[in-house]
Amino acid sequence: MRTALSLCLLAAAAAAQDPARNPKLHIAFVGNAGSERTADFRTFLAQQFGDVQVVDRRTCDPKDLQGADVVLLDWSQQEDGVIQWMDDKKAVRRCPLGERDAWHKPTVLLGDAGLNLAAVWDLVGGYG
């Protein structure tokens, strides 16, 4: 899995060498703020886009993301996601991006974020 991620990042880095194709954007990375994975993403994104804001997924308030041009959400099933919700029926299903109807930012979903969003926003794709 780490190899696949490395290859994707390498391909993105190669494509990003042309400054005209890579504008300075404010990127908000929402994930596990203390993890090595988040640190790696922050380093890569800062090299490519300059302004990177790391927001911890567990304490994220959608208001924290208002200034971002693009939001990257990294959310594992095992970290406050679907697996935990299935194992612990009392676990709170909370979406770091807030309510679906109020979310309008361009968003890139990493890890299991698509499944977790489908489950918490009650969208088709949260099962099967």
Buried (B, 14 or more C-beta within 10 A) or exposed (E): EEEEBEEEBEEEEEEBEEEEEBEEBBBBBBBBBEBEBBEBBBEBBBEBBEBBBBBBBEEBEBEBBEEBBBBBBBBBBEBBBBBBBEEEEEEEBEBBBBEEEEBEBEBEBBBBBBBBBBBBBEEEEBEE
